[in-house]
Amino acid sequence: MPGIVQTSKPCKAPPVVGPRTTKARRPIVDIPEFMINEARSTSVDKWDPSKHMAFKAPAAIYTMKEIGLEGQGISPHAVSEPFPLFTREAIMQMRREIFSDLVMKNCRFGSDFIANMVRGMGAERAPFIYDAWYDPAILAAISAVAGVDLIPAFDYEVANVNISINDEKAEVLTGSDEESAVAWHYDSFPFVCVTMASDCTGMVGGETAIKLPDGSEKKVRGPAMGTAVVMQGRYINHRAMKAFGGRERIALVTAFRPRNPLVRDETILTGVRPISHLEELYSQYVAYRFDVLEERFRHKLKEERRRVVMKRSINIGDLRSFIEDQQNYLASMLEELYEVE
């Protein structure tokens, strides 16, 4: 397992401002009945990449250097232009699961950042969605766009659904304005894939806007249902713009982390703790972090055993650096794991 060679100390990820709410709560705005009925009328189908995947490489991928953030993040790639990822049929299957009775009953959340969202559906309630996001072909496509091999952060963060209905009386968004469907923020996870799950006919707006160091904005939006944008959201300040002209803006946001456990991982829970069932969130977070630590120690142990066989001298500085990195990794977990009153 190759390590990541860094010629200089990487920039620390920016702080994340989460919702003002501290505990998970349901939205105060209902989903329109016609949307639920429409989704539930879709015939059930199983995920089939030959039928449901529509990937074509994006026309452009902007680098961290190009947007003034060189040296930050885990990949030189910052954000892509929109690209086809799923067919319309695939998105209709996802909407069928999103608006199912079980999901509507158990997986709806609201906050001052996003008035209406669905998250933490799980593979049992949303098998099509989970089969899609864990499909090797989908992961290979997203990794190619991201410039680093990625996997979903953990199950709870697969297909976070942000829902904006044009006639809803949305709550005021923290640090935002009337143009935003989701306030300016950094993500809690290294990369995200934002997939358009709405019919964009007649839609104006609905883009993902990123803030550049000079204060200007760059906007990207999938021009059709099933198109996606990949972004290194942990390191890029961004927001979702309101959509006008269409009846809705539904975006699926799946969070990703590096597959290689030796790659730097600055995942935190600030942005997701207030909109999650903590029993599930904490359990999955701890499991993946312990897996990463286990793989790192196994890799280091193999290196040390090989060193002894080759009769090379011990490198105290290298060992201390490795141990300090793992100590910091554990310390970051202590900052994220606490009881919420």
C-alpha positions in Angstrom: 0.0 0.0 0.0 1.8 3.2 -1.1 2.0 6.2 1.1 1.4 9.8 0.1 4.6 11.7 -0.4 4.3 15.3 0.8 7.1 17.8 0.2 5.7 20.3 2.7 3.4 20.4 5.6 -0.2 20.5 4.2 -2.5 23.4 5.0 -5.0 22.5 7.8 -8.6 22.2 6.6 -10.8 25.3 7.3 -13.2 25.3 10.3 -16.8 24.1 9.6 -19.8 26.1 10.9 -22.7 23.8 11.5 -26.4 24.4 12.0 -27.5 26.4 15.0 -29.7 23.5 16.1 -27.9 20.9 18.3 -30.3 18.0 18.0 -32.0 16.3 15.1 -35.5 17.5 14.4 -38.0 17.0 11.7 -38.8 19.7 9.1 -41.6 22.1 9.7 -42.4 22.1 6.0 -44.3 19.1 4.5 -43.4 17.4 1.2 -46.1 18.1 -1.3 -48.4 15.1 -1.7 -48.2 15.1 -5.5 -44.4 14.6 -5.3 -44.8 11.6 -3.0 -47.6 10.1 -5.1 -45.6 10.6 -8.3 -42.5 8.9 -6.9 -44.4 6.0 -5.4 -46.1 5.3 -8.8 -42.7 4.3 -10.2 -42.4 0.5 -10.8 -39.7 -1.2 -8.7 -36.4 -2.0 -10.5 -33.0 -3.2 -9.3 -29.8 -1.3 -9.9 -28.1 -2.3 -13.1 -25.1 -0.3 -14.2 -25.6 -1.2 -17.9 -29.0 0.3 -17.8 -28.8 3.0 -15.1 -25.3 4.4 -15.4 -24.7 7.2 -17.9 -21.2 8.5 -17.1 -19.4 10.7 -19.5 -16.3 12.6 -18.4 -16.8 16.3 -17.5 -15.8 18.9 -20.1 -13.5 20.5 -17.5 -12.1 19.9 -14.1 -10.8 22.9 -12.2 -7.8 22.6 -10.0 -7.1 23.9 -6.5 -4.4 26.0 -8.0 -6.8 27.6 -10.5 -9.2 28.6 -7.8 -6.4 30.0 -5.5 -6.3 27.0 -3.1 -3.0 25.3 -4.1 -1.6 23.1 -1.4 -4.9 22.5 0.3 -6.9 19.3 0.3 -6.1 15.7 -0.7 -6.2 16.1 -4.5 -5.2 18.7 -7.0 -8.7 18.6 -8.4 -11.1 21.2 -6.9 -14.5 21.0 -8.7 -15.8 19.6 -12.0 -18.1 20.9 -14.6 -21.4 19.0 -14.6 -21.3 15.6 -16.2 -23.8 12.8 -16.9 -23.7 10.1 -14.2 -27.2 8.5 -13.9 -30.0 7.9 -16.4 -33.4 9.4 -15.8 -34.7 5.9 -15.0 -32.1 5.6 -12.2 -33.1 8.9 -10.7 -36.8 7.9 -10.8 -35.9 4.8 -8.8 -34.0 6.9 -6.3 -36.9 9.2 -5.9 -39.2 6.2 -5.4 -37.1 5.2 -2.4 -36.6 8.7 -1.1 -40.3 9.4 -0.9 -41.3 5.9 0.4 -43.3 5.7 3.5 -40.5 4.2 5.6 -38.1 6.9 4.6 -40.6 9.7 5.0 -41.4 8.4 8.5 -37.8 7.9 9.7 -35.3 9.9 7.7 -36.5 13.5 7.4 -34.6 16.3 9.0 -34.6 20.1 9.0 -32.2 22.8 10.2 -31.5 26.5 9.8 -29.1 25.6 6.9 -31.5 23.4 5.0 -35.3 23.4 5.7 -36.1 20.0 4.2 -33.8 17.1 3.8 -33.7 13.3 3.9 -30.6 11.4 5.1 -29.5 8.2 6.7 -31.8 6.0 4.7 -29.7 2.9 4.9 -29.5 0.0 2.5 -32.5 -1.7 4.0 -34.8 1.2 3.1 -33.1 2.3 0.0 -31.4 -0.7 -1.7 -31.3 0.8 -5.2 -29.6 3.9 -3.9 -27.0 2.0 -2.0 -26.3 -0.5 -4.7 -25.7 2.5 -7.1 -23.3 4.5 -4.8 -21.3 1.4 -3.9 -21.1 0.1 -7.5 -17.4 -0.2 -8.5 -18.1 1.4 -11.9 -19.7 4.5 -10.2 -16.8 4.7 -7.7 -14.2 4.5 -10.5 -16.0 7.3 -12.4 -16.2 9.6 -9.4 -12.6 8.8 -8.4 -11.4 9.7 -11.9 -13.1 13.0 -11.7 -11.8 13.7 -8.1 -8.2 12.8 -9.0 -8.0 10.4 -6.0 -9.4 7.0 -5.2 -12.6 7.5 -3.2 -15.2 5.5 -1.3 -18.4 6.6 0.5 -17.5 8.1 3.8 -19.9 5.6 5.5 -23.4 4.4 5.0 -25.1 7.3 6.8 -23.6 9.8 4.4 -24.8 8.1 1.2 -27.4 10.2 -0.7 -28.1 13.1 1.7 -31.1 14.6 -0.1 -31.6 18.4 0.0 -35.1 19.4 -1.0 -36.2 22.9 -1.9 -39.8 23.4 -3.0 -40.4 26.7 -4.8 -43.6 27.7 -2.9 -42.4 26.6 0.5 -41.8 29.1 3.3 -38.3 28.2 4.0 -36.6 29.1 7.3 -33.9 31.8 7.3 -30.5 30.4 6.5 -27.5 31.1 8.6 -25.2 33.7 7.0 -27.1 33.5 3.8 -29.5 35.6 1.6 -32.6 35.1 -0.4 -30.7 33.6 -3.3 -29.5 30.6 -1.3 -31.2 27.2 -0.9 -28.3 26.1 1.3 -26.1 28.6 3.2 -22.4 29.2 2.6 -20.4 26.4 4.2 -17.5 24.0 4.1 -18.4 20.3 4.1 -17.5 17.9 6.9 -16.1 15.4 4.5 -13.2 15.5 2.0 -15.2 15.2 -1.3 -18.9 15.3 -2.3 -20.7 14.3 -5.4 -23.8 16.5 -5.9 -26.3 14.9 -8.3 -29.4 16.7 -9.7 -32.5 14.7 -9.0 -35.0 17.2 -10.5 -36.3 17.9 -13.9 -34.5 21.1 -14.8 -36.9 22.1 -17.6 -37.6 25.8 -17.1 -35.3 26.0 -14.1 -33.2 29.2 -13.5 -30.6 29.0 -10.8 -30.1 25.9 -8.7 -26.4 26.0 -9.2 -23.7 25.1 -6.7 -21.6 28.3 -6.2 -18.1 28.3 -4.9 -16.4 31.3 -3.3 -13.0 32.2 -4.7 -10.2 33.8 -2.6 -10.8 37.2 -4.3 -14.4 37.1 -3.1 -15.9 36.3 -6.5 -18.1 33.3 -7.2 -18.0 30.4 -9.7 -21.3 28.6 -10.3 -21.8 25.1 -11.6 -25.0 23.1 -12.1 -26.0 19.9 -13.7 -28.2 20.9 -16.7 -30.4 17.9 -16.5 -31.7 15.2 -14.2 -28.9 12.7 -13.4 -26.0 15.0 -14.0 -23.5 15.5 -11.2 -20.7 17.7 -9.9 -17.7 16.4 -7.9 -16.2 18.9 -5.5 -13.5 18.9 -2.8 -16.1 20.4 -0.4 -14.1 20.1 2.8 -11.7 22.8 1.5 -13.9 24.9 -0.7 -16.5 27.4 0.6 -19.7 26.9 -1.3 -23.5 27.2 -1.3 -26.5 25.9 -3.2 -28.5 28.5 -5.1 -32.3 28.6 -5.1 -34.0 27.3 -8.2 -36.6 29.4 -9.9 -38.9 28.5 -12.7 -39.0 24.8 -11.9 -41.2 23.4 -9.2 -38.3 22.0 -7.1 -34.6 21.5 -6.5 -33.7 18.1 -5.3 -30.0 17.3 -5.0 -28.4 14.1 -3.8 -25.2 14.8 -1.9 -23.0 11.7 -1.2 -19.9 12.3 0.9 -16.6 10.5 0.1 -13.3 9.9 1.8 -10.0 8.5 0.5 -9.9 4.7 0.0 -6.2 4.6 0.9 -6.0 4.8 4.7 -2.6 6.4 4.5 -4.1 9.5 2.8 -4.8 12.5 5.2 -8.4 12.4 6.5 -9.8 15.6 8.0 -13.4 14.4 8.3 -15.3 16.0 11.1 -19.0 15.8 12.2 -19.8 19.5 12.9 -22.0 19.9 9.9 -23.9 16.6 10.2 -24.2 16.0 14.0 -27.3 18.2 14.4 -29.1 16.5 11.5 -28.4 12.8 12.4 -29.5 10.1 14.6 -26.4 10.0 16.8 -26.5 6.3 17.6 -26.1 5.5 13.9 -23.8 8.4 13.0 -21.4 7.8 15.9 -21.3 4.0 15.5 -20.4 4.3 11.8 -17.9 7.1 12.3 -16.1 5.2 15.0 -16.0 2.0 12.9 -14.5 3.6 9.9 -11.9 5.6 11.9 -10.8 2.4 13.8 -10.6 0.6 10.4 -8.3 3.4 9.1 -6.1 3.2 12.3 -5.9 -0.6 12.0 -4.8 -0.4 8.4 -2.2 2.3 9.2 -0.7 0.3 12.1 -0.6 -2.9 10.0 1.2 -1.1 7.2 3.7 0.4 9.6 4.3 -2.9 11.3 5.1 -4.5 7.9 7.5 -1.7 7.2 9.2 -2.2 10.5 9.5 -6.0 10.1 10.9 -5.5 6.6 13.4 -3.0 8.1 14.6 -5.6 10.6 15.0 -8.3 8.0 17.0 -5.9 5.8 19.2 -5.0 8.9 18.5 -1.3 8.5 18.8 1.1 11.4 15.7 2.3 13.2 14.5 5.7 12.2 13.3 7.3 15.5 12.2 10.5 13.8 10.0 8.7 11.3 8.4 6.5 14.0 7.7 9.5 16.2 6.1 11.3 13.3 3.9 8.3 12.5 2.9 8.0 16.2 2.1 11.7 16.5 -0.1 11.5 13.4 -2.1 8.7 14.8 -2.3 10.5 18.2 -3.7 13.6 16.4 -6.1 11.4 14.5 -7.4 9.9 17.8 -7.5 13.4 19.4 -9.7 14.6 16.6 -12.1 11.8 17.3 -12.3 12.9 21.0 -13.4 16.4 19.7 -16.2 14.8 17.6 -17.6 12.3 20.1 -19.7 13.8 22.9 -23.2 13.7 24.3 -25.6 16.2 23.0 -28.0 17.6 25.6 
